[in-house]
Amino acid sequence: MSTNDNLAQPIENPPEQPITIQPSAMAMYPASDDWSSGGAVADSQQQSMGGAAFLHALRRHWLLSLSLGIACAVVAGTVILLLQKPLYTATATIILSPREETIMGASADGRQDQLQGEFDIFRETQQNLVRHRFVLAAALRNPKMKNLASIQREDADHNALNWLGEKINVSFLGKSAGFMQVSMTLPDRYEAAQIVNAIVEAYSDEAANDDLKKRRVRLGELQKLFAEKESDLRTKRTELTQTRENLGAGDEKSTSLKAQLAMQNYGDLQRQFTMMKIQRDTIQRELKENEAARNATNSLDVSEGEITMALQGNQEFQALHSRQNMIEQILKNQSNLVLSNNKPSSASVRARDELDSVKSQLMQLRAQFSVGVKNARNLDLERKHLALITDQELYVNLVGNYQNEAEKAKKEAENIGKSFVEVQMMQADVENIEHLLKGVAEERERVKVELRSQARVKVLGDPPADVPDMETGRTMRMTIIALGALLAACVPAVGIVLWDLRQQRVNAASDISHRLRIPVIGSVPKIPASVMRRLGASTRKNQMWRMRFTESVDSVTARLLRKAECEQSRVVLITSAISGEGKTTLATQLAMSLARNRRRTLLIDFDLRRPTLDGALGLAAGPGVCEALRGQGDILSMVQATATDGLSAIVAGRWDRGVLSALTNGSVATIVEQLRANFEFVIIDSSPLLPIVDTRLVCQHVDAVVLSVLRDVSQGPKIQAAQEILEAFGVRSVEAVVTGGTHHGGGKNFHYESSALSDAEVLAPGEELSSTHGAGHSAESESV
């Protein structure tokens, strides 16, 4: 038995126990009540709680969130565990004397503040000495340090000295205490102890117990170096000033501007040189073409057209040509006489002789002018050839001149550029020397401070640092691992919840009644998938779910009956915002429930583009609504009986584009009125409201609209958009039925449900849900 069959077929009640509605009983139903009174209160309380939307989103995806969270936590914990290696700290202690011996000085009481200040300076100096580069370099020269893995690794990157400076820690046990601790924290406890011992040994040898003479020698060397570098600085500054004067620029900005101008001048000359070169090449090409034309002209004959054009202005030619025409006319006239007399005249003979003479003269004249035309043509080509030769010589000279100028500009720009680079290098040398002088001066002052103190350092222990046994910061490491794993576990859940919240899905009936202000007339439970697959089984669990489903549908039917009694609302349209929200199942069950209550009910499929009732109820596929809208039959003749007593149905029929235009011409109103007059209730299963226009054209002619809302699937903004569309089309009554609400009442209703189930078993022993119709399939029914 298919899922759709289970929900489309009637869930029978005993015929002797129909639902009867009394006005006093209906007054007890609040406008936004759920399918049982406890449900609305529970949902409302849950919705009012802070973070309820987050909890609902997490409820919908808890298994995915938990699975991904566990996986991320394991991965993150493992990664952090591998990265956060256990650390060990080796520590050596050095005692610093608070004062030095003086030959002449005040009493201890009188110099207490001064001694404290000097001791603070001494402590800071010793602290800096331990971390100083020359002490660390001396420690690196220790043969024991060369074999350590960490030192070898840093030596390979030429970073051992900097690494020691970062890792070594020098601190005091108190603000003014004389106990200085030198420590290092590393994953290898043995290396940590060896490095600390090497640094303390180098500090003792190179700094703490060194003779004062070495410090004075160092001070002298620093002063000598300072003097040398100061002299170099003056020399460099003088050279820099002289170089700038040679360039004609007083400062760096002027020097840069002059270099830019020189490069710009070179660029302009180079562009002009290129243009002259292109023009020269063009003239040379034309010269070759002219030479070829001259050679070709000598071998070409003069055409008759050219000779005729040349003879147009010649008077002799005009006179001969006119005489030729005249003689030809005379000969023509005389030829007519000859035909009549059959004998040529002497005048005709003379005329022919004269005509031959004129033609001969014309041929001679043409021959003379043919030679003249050829000579003129050669003369033009010769003139053009001479002009091109002149232009060629001119541009050859220009190309040479511009090339020379460009080379000069290039050399000048290169010289200025070199001078500019020299200025930049000299400026950098000056700055480097100034920086070096500053460092030398600071070092000289530091040595002067060191000379004021005597050796007052004592290292405790031999060796100073022992190999540590206890791990450093174990609790913190474990805490970081735990927090990292916890954070990684929460990330998928937070991401999934945020994604779900963006959908603004319906969490409870109160979302519809309180937030969207749409009255909720009932709630239908969502049957678990495991029960849905075996809904026709005779087990007590399946019968309990069928009973709950029937009761919830009947409670909605009670609201419809009361509404029909008070407001004559008998034509009800069932729709949803989008597809997949259970509207077809709701329409089918409401129609069956009305039929069980002795109401002549018609279920009509107005989901014209994706009809499902014919398959769900096992009816013929046509004719139906589409044929009625196209005027191909009376709507009442298309009514089909169903297996449920009192329930009739009209299928959708065959849809085409013509049906859409018929929805707007008043046919829907006529059909609805006919059906209203012949049935007590008309339940219209329509198409979704938002995707297509069909329902908007039908809803204008019904008494009420019921929106099917599927919890955890329907989205608030889309439901609100559907409500606004219905209001815009003049629908007076818009209500909602929520599918998938929580099981209201829980254990409190167990005795009532058990009692109702026992009565049903007694009244109808062994009765099962049977497939009385064909196996239709509805995507929307599957959602429920």
C-alpha positions in Angstrom: 0.0 0.0 0.0 1.5 3.4 -1.0 1.9 6.3 1.4 -0.6 8.4 -0.6 -3.2 5.6 -0.5 -3.0 5.6 3.3 -3.8 9.3 3.6 -6.2 9.6 0.7 -8.6 6.8 1.8 -11.3 7.4 4.5 -10.4 6.7 8.1 -13.8 5.5 9.1 -15.7 6.2 12.4 -18.7 4.1 13.4 -21.7 5.4 11.4 -23.9 5.6 14.6 -21.4 8.2 16.1 -21.2 11.2 13.7 -19.7 14.4 14.9 -22.4 16.8 15.9 -21.7 20.5 16.5 -23.7 22.6 18.9 -23.3 26.4 19.1 -22.5 26.3 22.7 -19.7 23.8 22.1 -18.2 25.9 19.2 -17.9 28.9 21.4 -15.2 27.1 23.4 -12.8 27.0 20.4 -10.4 30.0 20.5 -9.6 31.6 17.2 -6.0 30.4 17.3 -6.4 27.1 19.1 -4.4 24.1 18.0 -5.7 20.6 17.5 -5.9 20.3 21.3 -6.0 23.0 23.9 -2.7 22.2 25.5 -0.8 22.6 22.3 -1.3 26.3 21.7 -0.1 27.1 25.2 2.9 24.9 24.9 3.9 26.3 21.5 3.3 29.8 22.6 5.4 29.4 25.7 8.2 27.8 23.7 8.1 30.5 21.0 8.4 33.2 23.6 11.5 31.7 25.1 14.8 33.3 24.1 16.6 31.4 21.4 13.5 29.2 20.6 14.2 29.6 16.9 17.7 28.4 17.4 16.5 25.4 19.3 14.0 24.5 16.6 16.6 24.9 13.9 18.9 22.6 15.9 16.1 20.2 16.4 15.6 19.9 12.7 19.3 19.1 12.0 20.5 17.7 15.3 21.7 14.5 13.9 23.7 16.1 11.1 25.0 18.8 13.5 26.0 16.1 16.0 27.8 13.9 13.4 29.7 16.8 11.8 30.5 18.3 15.3 31.9 15.0 16.5 34.0 14.6 13.4 35.3 18.2 13.5 36.0 17.9 17.2 38.0 14.7 16.7 40.0 16.3 13.8 40.5 19.6 15.6 41.6 17.8 18.9 44.0 15.6 17.0 45.5 18.5 15.1 45.9 20.7 18.2 47.3 17.7 20.1 49.9 17.2 17.4 50.7 20.9 17.2 50.7 21.6 21.0 53.7 19.5 22.0 54.5 19.2 25.7 57.1 21.8 26.8 59.7 21.8 29.5 61.4 24.8 31.1 65.1 24.7 32.2 66.0 27.5 34.6 69.3 28.9 36.0 69.5 31.5 38.8 72.0 34.3 39.0 72.5 36.6 42.1 73.1 40.2 41.5 74.6 42.3 44.3 72.6 45.5 45.0 75.7 47.7 45.4 79.3 48.0 44.4 82.3 48.9 46.6 83.2 52.6 46.5 86.4 54.3 47.9 84.6 57.5 48.7 80.8 57.8 49.2 78.0 58.7 51.5 76.6 56.5 54.1 74.1 53.8 53.1 71.2 55.6 54.7 71.9 58.8 52.8 72.3 57.1 49.4 69.4 54.7 49.7 67.4 56.1 46.8 70.4 56.6 44.6 71.6 53.0 45.2 68.1 51.7 44.3 68.1 53.6 41.1 71.6 52.4 40.2 70.7 48.8 41.1 67.7 49.1 38.8 69.9 50.2 36.0 72.4 47.4 36.8 69.6 44.8 36.7 68.3 46.0 33.4 71.9 46.1 32.0 72.6 42.5 33.1 69.2 41.4 31.8 70.1 42.9 28.4 73.6 41.5 28.5 72.3 37.9 28.9 70.2 38.4 25.7 72.8 40.4 23.9 74.0 39.1 20.5 77.7 38.8 21.4 76.8 36.6 24.5 74.5 34.4 22.4 77.1 34.2 19.7 79.7 33.1 22.3 77.2 30.5 23.5 76.8 29.2 19.9 80.5 28.7 19.7 80.3 26.2 22.6 81.1 22.7 21.1 78.2 21.2 23.0 75.7 23.4 21.2 76.7 22.3 17.7 75.3 18.8 18.3 71.8 19.9 19.4 69.0 19.2 16.9 67.3 22.6 17.4 70.6 24.5 16.8 71.4 22.5 13.7 67.9 23.1 12.4 68.2 26.9 12.9 71.8 27.0 11.6 70.5 25.5 8.3 68.3 28.6 7.9 71.0 31.0 9.2 68.7 31.9 12.1 70.2 30.3 15.2 71.2 33.7 16.7 67.8 35.2 16.3 66.1 32.1 17.5 68.1 32.1 20.7 67.2 35.8 21.2 63.5 34.9 20.9 63.5 31.8 23.0 65.7 32.9 25.9 63.8 34.5 28.8 65.5 36.6 31.5 63.4 37.7 34.5 63.6 38.6 38.1 61.8 37.1 41.1 60.7 40.5 42.3 60.5 44.1 41.3 63.7 45.0 43.1 65.1 41.6 43.8 68.6 40.6 43.0 67.8 37.1 41.8 67.8 36.9 38.0 66.5 33.8 36.3 67.6 32.7 32.9 65.2 30.1 31.4 64.2 28.5 28.1 61.1 26.4 27.2 61.5 23.7 24.6 59.9 20.4 23.7 63.2 18.6 24.4 64.1 18.9 28.1 67.7 18.0 27.7 68.3 20.6 24.9 66.6 23.2 27.1 69.0 22.6 30.0 72.1 22.5 27.8 71.3 25.7 26.0 70.6 27.6 29.3 73.9 26.3 30.7 75.8 27.4 27.6 74.2 30.9 27.7 74.9 31.4 31.4 78.5 30.2 30.9 79.0 32.6 27.9 77.5 35.5 30.0 79.8 34.8 32.9 82.9 34.6 30.6 82.1 37.4 28.1 80.2 40.0 30.3 79.6 39.5 34.0 83.2 38.7 35.2 85.2 40.4 32.4 87.9 42.9 33.4 87.0 46.6 33.4 89.9 47.2 31.1 88.2 45.3 28.3 85.2 47.6 28.7 87.4 50.7 28.6 89.2 49.3 25.5 85.8 48.7 23.9 84.8 52.3 24.8 88.0 53.6 23.1 87.3 51.5 20.0 83.8 52.8 19.9 84.9 56.4 20.2 87.5 55.8 17.4 84.9 54.2 15.2 82.5 57.1 15.9 85.2 59.6 14.9 86.0 57.7 11.6 82.4 57.4 10.6 81.7 61.0 11.4 84.6 62.0 9.1 83.2 59.6 6.4 79.8 61.2 6.8 81.2 64.7 6.2 83.1 63.5 3.1 80.0 61.8 1.7 77.9 64.8 2.3 80.4 67.0 0.5 80.6 64.7 -2.5 76.8 64.5 -2.6 76.5 68.3 -2.7 79.2 68.6 -5.4 77.4 66.0 -7.6 74.1 67.8 -7.3 75.8 71.1 -8.3 77.3 69.4 -11.4 73.8 68.3 -12.4 72.4 71.8 -11.9 70.0 70.6 -9.3 70.1 71.7 -5.7 68.1 68.9 -4.2 66.8 65.4 -4.9 63.5 66.6 -6.3 65.2 68.9 -8.9 67.6 66.1 -9.9 64.7 63.7 -10.4 62.9 66.3 -12.5 65.9 66.9 -14.7 66.3 63.2 -15.3 62.6 63.0 -16.3 62.9 65.9 -18.8 66.0 64.3 -20.4 64.2 61.0 -20.9 61.1 62.8 -22.2 63.3 64.7 -24.8 64.9 61.5 -25.9 61.5 59.9 -26.3 60.2 62.7 -28.5 63.3 62.6 -30.7 63.0 58.9 -31.0 59.4 59.1 -32.1 60.2 61.8 -34.7 63.1 59.7 -36.0 60.8 56.7 -36.4 58.2 58.8 -38.3 60.9 60.2 -40.7 62.2 56.7 -41.2 58.7 55.5 -42.1 58.2 58.4 -44.5 61.6 57.7 -46.2 60.7 54.1 -46.7 57.3 55.1 -48.2 59.0 57.4 -50.7 61.5 54.7 -51.7 58.6 52.3 -52.3 56.8 54.9 -54.5 60.1 55.5 -56.4 60.3 51.7 -57.2 56.7 51.7 -58.3 57.3 54.8 -60.6 60.4 53.1 -62.1 58.3 50.0 -62.9 55.6 52.2 -64.5 58.2 53.9 -66.7 59.4 50.6 -67.9 55.9 49.4 -68.6 54.9 52.6 -70.5 57.5 52.1 -73.2 56.1 48.7 -74.1 52.4 49.7 -74.0 50.7 51.1 -77.2 48.6 54.2 -77.1 44.9 53.4 -77.1 42.4 55.0 -79.6 40.7 56.6 -76.7 43.9 58.4 -75.6 44.5 59.6 -79.2 41.0 60.9 -79.5 41.2 62.7 -76.2 44.5 64.3 -77.4 43.0 65.4 -80.8 39.9 67.1 -79.2 41.5 70.5 -79.3 43.3 70.3 -82.6 41.8 72.5 -85.3 43.3 70.6 -88.2 41.7 67.4 -86.9 38.4 69.1 -86.4 38.5 70.5 -90.0 39.4 67.1 -91.5 36.8 65.3 -89.4 34.2 67.8 -90.5 35.1 67.5 -94.2 35.0 63.7 -93.9 31.5 63.9 -92.5 30.4 66.3 -95.3 31.9 64.1 -98.1 30.3 61.0 -96.6 26.9 62.8 -96.6 27.4 63.8 -100.3 28.4 60.3 -101.2 25.3 59.0 -99.4 23.1 61.4 -101.4 24.7 60.5 -104.6 24.4 56.8 -103.9 20.6 57.2 -104.0 20.9 58.8 -107.5 23.2 56.0 -108.7 20.6 53.5 -107.6 17.9 55.2 -109.7 20.2 55.8 -112.8 22.3 52.8 -112.5 25.3 54.9 -113.4 27.8 56.6 -110.9 28.5 60.3 -111.7 31.9 61.8 -112.1 31.2 64.0 -109.0 30.7 60.8 -106.9 34.1 59.5 -108.1 35.8 62.7 -107.2 34.1 62.7 -103.8 35.4 59.2 -103.1 38.9 60.2 -104.1 38.7 63.2 -101.8 37.3 61.1 -99.0 40.2 58.7 -99.3 42.6 61.6 -99.2 40.9 63.0 -96.0 41.1 59.6 -94.3 44.7 59.3 -95.2 45.4 62.7 -93.6 43.5 61.8 -90.5 45.5 58.6 -90.1 48.8 60.5 -90.5 47.5 63.0 -87.9 46.6 60.2 -85.5 50.0 58.6 -85.9 51.7 61.9 -85.1 49.5 62.4 -82.0 50.1 58.8 -80.9 53.8 59.6 -80.6 53.0 62.8 -78.8 50.7 61.0 -76.2 53.4 58.4 -75.5 56.0 61.2 -75.0 53.7 63.1 -72.7 53.0 60.1 -70.6 56.7 59.4 -70.3 57.3 63.0 -69.4 54.8 62.9 -66.5 56.4 59.8 -65.1 59.8 61.4 -65.4 58.7 64.5 -63.6 57.2 62.3 -60.8 60.5 60.3 -60.7 62.5 63.5 -60.2 60.2 64.7 -57.5 60.4 61.4 -55.6 64.2 61.4 -55.9 64.3 64.9 -54.4 62.0 63.9 -51.5 64.0 60.8 -50.9 67.2 62.8 -50.5 65.4 65.2 -48.2 64.1 62.4 -45.9 67.4 60.6 -45.9 69.0 63.7 -44.6 66.2 64.2 -42.0 66.5 60.6 -40.9 70.2 61.0 -40.4 69.7 64.3 -38.5 67.1 62.9 -36.2 69.1 59.8 -35.6 72.1 61.9 -34.5 69.9 64.1 -32.3 68.2 61.0 -30.7 71.6 59.5 -30.0 72.8 62.7 -28.4 69.6 62.9 -26.3 70.1 59.2 -25.3 73.6 59.8 -24.2 72.6 62.9 -22.3 69.7 61.0 -20.6 72.0 58.2 -19.7 74.6 60.5 -18.3 71.9 62.3 -16.2 70.4 59.0 -15.2 73.8 57.7 -14.1 74.4 60.9 -12.2 71.0 60.6 -10.6 71.7 57.0 -9.6 75.0 58.1 -8.2 73.2 60.8 -6.2 70.8 58.2 -4.9 73.6 55.8 -3.9 75.5 58.6 -2.2 72.3 59.6 -0.4 71.8 56.0 0.8 75.5 55.9 1.9 74.9 59.0 3.9 71.8 57.6 5.6 73.6 54.3 6.3 76.5 56.1 7.9 74.1 58.2 10.0 72.2 55.1 11.1 75.5 53.4 11.9 76.7 56.5 13.9 73.5 56.4 15.9 74.0 52.7 16.7 77.7 53.4 17.6 76.7 56.3 19.9 74.0 54.2 21.6 76.5 51.4 22.1 79.1 53.8 23.4 76.7 55.2 26.0 75.8 51.7 27.0 79.4 50.8 27.6 79.8 53.9 29.6 77.0 52.8 31.9 78.7 49.3 32.2 81.9 51.0 33.3 80.2 52.4 36.3 79.6 49.0 37.8 81.9 46.3 39.0 81.5 42.5 38.8 78.7 41.8 41.1 77.4 38.6 39.6 77.2 35.1 41.1 75.9 32.0 39.3 74.2 29.4 41.5 74.6 25.7 40.9 77.0 23.6 38.9 75.6 23.1 36.3 73.4 26.2 36.7 70.3 24.6 35.1 69.2 21.0 35.8 67.2 18.9 33.4 63.5 19.7 34.1 61.1 16.8 35.1 57.7 18.5 35.1 55.9 19.6 31.9 55.3 23.3 31.7 51.7 24.5 31.2 50.1 21.0 31.0 46.8 22.2 32.3 46.8 25.0 29.8 47.6 22.7 26.9 44.8 20.3 27.8 42.5 23.3 28.2 43.4 24.5 24.7 42.9 21.1 23.2 39.5 20.8 24.9 38.4 24.3 23.9 39.6 23.8 20.4 37.7 20.5 20.0 34.6 22.1 21.6 34.8 25.1 19.3 35.2 22.9 16.3 32.3 20.8 17.4 30.1 23.9 17.6 31.1 25.3 14.2 29.0 22.9 12.1 26.0 23.3 14.3 26.2 27.1 14.3 26.6 27.1 10.5 23.7 24.7 10.0 21.5 26.7 12.4 22.3 30.0 10.8 21.6 28.5 7.4 18.3 27.2 8.7 17.3 30.5 10.3 17.7 32.3 7.0 14.9 30.1 5.7 12.5 31.4 8.5 10.6 28.1 8.7 7.5 27.7 10.7 8.3 26.2 14.1 4.9 26.1 15.8 1.3 27.1 15.3 1.9 30.3 17.2 4.3 31.5 14.4 1.2 31.7 12.2 -1.4 33.0 14.7 0.8 35.4 16.6 3.4 36.6 14.2 1.6 36.5 10.9 -1.9 37.1 12.4 -3.5 34.3 10.5 -6.1 32.4 12.6 -5.1 28.7 13.0 -8.2 26.5 13.0 -6.4 23.3 13.7 -3.3 21.2 13.6 -2.7 17.8 12.0 0.0 15.6 13.5 2.9 14.4 11.3 2.8 10.7 11.2 6.4 9.1 11.6 7.9 7.6 8.5 8.1 4.2 10.2 4.3 4.2 10.9 3.5 5.8 7.5 5.1 2.8 5.7 2.8 0.4 7.6 -0.2 2.6 8.2 -2.6 -0.2 7.1 -1.2 -2.6 9.7 -3.4 -3.7 12.6 -0.9 -3.0 15.4 -2.0 -0.8 18.3 0.6 1.8 17.5 -0.7 2.2 13.9 -4.3 2.3 15.1 -3.3 5.0 17.7 -1.8 7.2 15.0 -4.7 6.7 12.7 -7.1 7.7 15.5 -5.0 10.8 16.3 -4.9 11.8 12.6 -8.7 11.3 12.3 -9.4 13.3 15.5 -7.2 16.2 14.3 -8.9 16.3 10.9 -12.4 16.1 12.5 -11.5 19.0 14.8 -10.7 21.1 11.7 -14.0 19.9 10.2 -15.9 21.0 13.3 -14.5 24.5 12.7 -15.7 24.4 9.1 -19.2 23.2 10.1 -19.5 26.0 12.7 -18.3 28.6 10.2 -20.8 27.3 7.6 -23.6 27.6 10.2 -22.7 31.1 11.2 -21.4 32.6 8.0 -22.8 30.4 5.3 -19.2 29.6 4.3 -19.6 26.4 2.3 -17.1 26.8 -0.6 -13.6 26.3 0.9 -10.4 26.6 -1.1 -7.4 24.6 0.2 -4.1 26.0 -0.9 -0.5 26.6 0.3 2.2 29.1 -0.4 4.4 26.7 -2.4 4.2 23.1 -3.3 5.1 20.3 -0.9 3.2 21.6 2.1 0.4 19.0 2.3 -2.6 20.8 0.8 -3.8 17.9 -1.3 -3.8 15.6 1.7 -5.6 18.2 3.9 -8.2 18.8 1.2 -8.9 15.1 0.8 -9.2 14.4 4.5 -11.4 17.4 5.2 -13.7 16.4 2.4 -13.9 12.8 3.7 -14.5 14.1 7.3 -17.4 16.3 6.1 -18.8 13.3 4.2 -18.6 11.1 7.3 -20.7 13.8 9.1 -23.6 13.4 6.7 -22.8 16.4 4.6 -23.1 16.1 0.8 -19.6 17.1 -0.1 -17.8 17.7 -3.4 -14.0 17.5 -3.7 -12.9 19.3 -6.8 -9.3 19.3 -8.2 -8.4 22.8 -9.2 -4.7 22.0 -9.3 -5.0 22.0 -13.0 -1.4 21.7 -14.0 -0.4 18.9 -11.6 -3.6 17.1 -10.7 -3.4 14.3 -8.2 -7.0 13.5 -7.0 -7.8 11.2 -9.9 -4.8 8.9 -9.0 -5.3 9.2 -5.2 -9.0 8.4 -5.3 -8.9 5.9 -8.2 -11.1 8.1 -10.5 -11.2 8.5 -14.2 -8.7 11.2 -15.5 -11.4 13.1 -17.3 -13.4 14.9 -18.3 -13.0 17.5 -15.5 -12.6 21.1 -14.6 -10.5 22.0 -17.6 -13.1 20.7 -20.0 -15.8 22.6 -18.2 -13.8 25.8 -18.4 -13.3 25.3 -22.1 -17.1 24.9 -22.5 -16.9 21.2 -23.5 -19.5 20.0 -21.1 -21.6 20.8 -18.0 -19.7 20.7 -14.7 -22.4 18.6 -13.0 -22.1 15.9 -15.6 -18.4 15.5 -14.6 -19.1 14.7 -11.0 -17.8 11.2 -10.1 -18.7 9.1 -7.0 -16.1 8.0 -4.6 -15.9 5.0 -2.2 -16.8 7.3 0.7 -20.5 7.8 1.2 -21.6 11.3 0.6 -18.4 12.3 -1.1 -18.2 13.2 -4.8 -15.3 14.4 -6.8 -14.5 16.3 -10.0 -11.0 15.7 -11.4 -8.8 18.3 -13.1 -9.1 17.0 -16.6 -6.6 17.8 -19.4 -5.0 21.2 -19.1 -3.8 23.5 -21.9 -3.0 27.2 -22.3 -6.6 27.9 -23.3 -7.7 26.9 -19.7 -5.7 29.8 -18.3 -7.6 32.4 -20.4 -10.9 30.7 -19.5 -10.1 31.3 -15.8 -10.5 35.0 -16.3 -13.8 35.2 -18.3 -16.2 34.4 -15.5 -16.5 30.7 -16.0 -15.1 30.0 -12.5 -17.9 32.0 -10.9 -20.5 30.1 -12.9 -19.0 26.7 -12.0 -18.8 27.6 -8.3 -22.4 28.7 -8.1 -23.6 25.6 -9.8 -21.7 23.4 -7.3 -22.8 25.5 -4.3 -26.5 25.0 -5.3 -26.1 21.2 -5.6 -23.8 20.4 -2.6 -23.6 21.3 1.1 -19.8 21.7 1.0 -17.4 22.3 -1.9 -13.8 21.6 -1.0 -11.4 23.0 -3.7 -7.9 21.5 -3.9 -6.0 24.3 -5.7 -2.5 24.8 -6.9 0.1 26.6 -4.8 -0.5 30.3 -4.5 3.0 31.8 -5.2 4.4 29.9 -8.2 1.4 30.3 -10.6 -1.6 32.5 -11.1 -4.4 29.9 -11.2 -5.4 30.0 -7.5 -5.4 33.8 -7.5 -8.1 33.7 -10.2 -10.2 31.1 -8.4 -9.9 32.5 -4.8 -12.2 35.4 -5.7 -15.2 33.2 -6.0 -14.9 31.1 -2.7 -16.2 31.7 0.8 -13.0 31.0 2.7 -9.4 30.0 2.1 -7.5 27.5 4.3 -3.7 27.7 4.0 -1.9 24.4 4.5 1.2 25.0 6.5 3.8 22.2 7.1 5.9 22.7 10.2 9.7 22.7 9.6 9.0 23.1 5.8 6.8 26.2 5.3 8.6 29.5 5.4 7.1 32.5 7.2 7.8 35.2 4.5 6.2 33.0 1.8 3.1 32.4 3.9 2.9 36.1 4.5 3.2 36.8 0.8 0.4 34.3 0.1 -1.8 36.0 2.7 -1.2 39.4 1.2 -2.0 38.1 -2.3 -5.3 36.6 -1.0 -6.2 39.9 0.7 -5.4 41.8 -2.5 -7.8 39.5 -4.4 -10.6 40.3 -1.9 -10.7 37.0 0.1 -12.6 37.8 3.3 -11.6 34.7 5.3 -8.1 33.3 5.4 -7.2 30.7 8.0 -4.5 28.1 8.4 -4.1 24.4 9.3 -0.6 23.4 10.6 0.6 19.9 9.8 3.4 18.5 12.0 2.7 20.3 15.3 4.0 18.8 18.5 2.0 16.0 20.1 -0.2 18.1 22.2 -1.0 16.9 25.7 1.4 14.1 25.6 0.8 11.6 28.4 -2.2 13.7 29.7 -4.3 12.4 26.7 -3.2 8.8 27.0 -6.3 7.6 28.8 -8.7 9.4 26.3 -6.8 8.0 23.3 -6.7 4.5 24.8 -10.4 4.6 25.5 -11.2 5.9 22.0 -9.1 3.2 20.5 -10.7 0.4 22.6 -14.2 1.6 21.5 -13.1 1.6 17.9 -11.8 -1.9 18.3 -15.1 -3.1 19.9 -17.3 -1.3 17.3 -15.2 -2.4 14.3 -13.2 -5.5 15.2 -10.6 -6.4 12.7 -11.4 -3.5 10.4 -8.3 -2.2 8.6 -7.5 0.6 6.3 -7.9 -0.9 2.8 -6.8 0.4 -0.5 -10.2 1.2 -2.1 -8.6 3.2 -4.8 -5.8 3.2 -7.3 -2.2 3.9 -6.2 -2.0 7.6 -6.9 1.1 9.5 -6.0 1.3 13.0 -4.7 4.5 14.9 -3.9 2.6 17.0 -1.4 1.1 14.0 0.4 4.6 12.6 0.7 5.6 15.7 2.6 3.0 14.9 5.3 
